[in-house]
Amino acid sequence: MIRANRAVHCPERRRYVDTARPTSTDGLIDNIAVERALNGEPVEGLTEAEQQLAARLLHANNTAVAVIARRVGVGESRVKTWLGLNKKPAGTRCASESARTP
């Protein structure tokens, strides 16, 4: 993966656009790698921050959790945790809790 750290001098005075932006304490987000994951292209070596960003963007686009998990390379339960989808609604009991007698 190639990342630009500074502007490149060109005769036309164009600046090179840096696509790796620091957005978290655990590293950089490579927006090109995230974009490739969003488009379903095989991407290996995504950082957890990149995986979470891709998962949130795909979820906002109404993509199924199974598809999100496959594209970012993690399990469905991890995607649900990132998106806050594995929380039980208030007042919901597990089957084992409702089977108990007081």
C-alpha positions, -999 to 999 in steps of 0.1 A, spaced: 0 0 0 14 34 -10 6 64 12 17 100 4 31 120 33 37 153 15 28 172 -15 46 165 -47 60 194 -67 46 194 -102 51 220 -130 13 226 -130 15 233 -92 -10 205 -84 -9 190 -50 -11 153 -43 -42 144 -23 -34 123 7 -61 96 12 -48 83 45 -62 104 72 -56 100 109 -90 95 125 -82 72 155 -56 66 181 -49 31 167 -36 42 133 -46 57 100 -76 51 79 -68 42 43 -98 55 25 -90 37 -7 -89 3 11 -122 12 27 -137 22 -6 -125 -11 -21 -142 -31 7 -174 -11 2 -174 -20 -34 -169 -57 -27 -134 -60 -39 -111 -83 -20 -91 -64 6 -67 -79 31 -51 -63 60 -77 -38 70 -71 -23 104 -100 -26 129 -107 11 125 -110 6 87 -133 -24 92 -155 -5 116 -157 25 92 -166 2 63 -192 -16 84 -209 16 95 -210 30 59 -224 -3 45 -250 -4 73 -260 31 65 -266 19 30 -290 -9 42 -265 -37 35 -272 -70 53 -250 -79 82 -239 -111 65 -227 -91 35 -210 -65 57 -191 -93 76 -179 -109 44 -167 -76 29 -148 -64 59 -135 -99 68 -150 -104 103 -177 -125 118 -213 -113 119 -213 -111 157 -185 -86 156 -203 -65 130 -235 -65 152 -214 -54 182 -198 -25 163 -233 -14 150 -250 -19 184 -274 -45 169 -270 -73 195 -286 -54 224 -318 -69 238 -348 -46 239 -358 -36 275 -380 -62 292 -368 -91 270 -359 -123 288 -338 -152 277 -357 -185 272 -338 -199 302 -349 -170 324 -386 -174 316 -385 -211 323 -374 -206 359 -400 -206 387 -396 -181 415 
